[in-house]
Amino acid sequence: MRDELERVRDWAKGQIRIGSKAPASWDQYVTLIESADAILLEMAVAVNFPELVPPPKGQRWNSGYSRFH
């Protein structure tokens, strides 16, 4: 997934470098680049600090707690 995000981000950067056909699309390319950068940063943080990553949806930290009370 990281490789795909990097590829899409690099493609969007290339579109800005060569000048896209429609000036209105420039904002969308910038938004795409910024979004991909943010996701890639969060992925890097998650690898280095797995205890800070929330559990996947459907799992709760206290899933077994309610059985005892």
Number of C-alpha atoms within 10 A of each C-alpha: 8 12 9 10 17 15 13 15 20 14 14 19 17 13 16 17 9 8 12 14 10 7 10 9 14 17 11 12 19 16 13 17 19 13 14 20 15 12 13 17 11 13 16 13 13 14 11 10 10 12 9 10 12 11 11 8 6 6 9 11 9 8 9 9 9 7 7 5 5
